[in-house]
């Protein structure tokens, strides 16, 4: 039997009831808040999950989410609905201020240096941080003792890709200089692999920012960029409080360019540098 194309499209489209159920699941499980008119986004991203999971319709996928018995279904939905947009040295100014302001400050403090890259996606941010540190150490050997970088994400599949440190040539062209490609990657035909000197100081872990992250320890600097925009005001306030608690005295916090913590806490002072800003714990 040949299925009518219109029928096939109808079987994959999302009804209002299904949309509401998916919205509730995303907000309760990972804090993502969808607006009232994102039906097309849900349909376009989850139609693939319907097919991959072997369901016959979006309704069947929603029923599986509601039962909660199959963790793989939940993970697949979160993976599909999480925006994994990233690039090397994204927005540039955070990495400039890291090099020019924060690393010298941490070096002067004279104790171990801990940096957290939250929502690290496919790994470009933590690897960029590690390259900045390596450049700093080239001119100042042994100035940053005990460096550790923790990179976290809610998506297991993204973490698996990030941990490999292998990137296709197309991904290497977004924000990465030829000098850094040669210096910090082993180059092959069609792809590149991060060199051990950059990779070895990074630990990758699955973390949901709605849940406790005290097990990660405390940090001198946290990158949590372009993440809070997906959360409700209540969840933003809670996450910002716990991010502040996770910082050492005088620690630094980076947010995305359109994100602000002014209405959620007064525990930080704002430092402006070359068109960008970083928050420092008072």
Secondary structure, DSSP 8 states (H G I E B T S, - for coil): ----HHHHHHHHS--HHHHHHHHHHHHHHH-----TT-HHHHHHHHHHHHHHTT-SSHHHHHHHHHH---HHHHHHHHHHHS-----TTTTSHHHHHIIIIIHHHHHHHTS--EEEESS-TTTHHHHHHHHHHHHHHHHSTTSSTT-EEEEEES-HHHHHHHHHTEEEHHHHTSS--HHHHHHHEEE-SSEEEE-HHHHTTEEEEE--TTS--GGG--EEEEE-TT-GGGS-HHHHHHHHHHHHHTEEEEEEEE--TT---TTT-SSEEEEEETTEEEEEE-
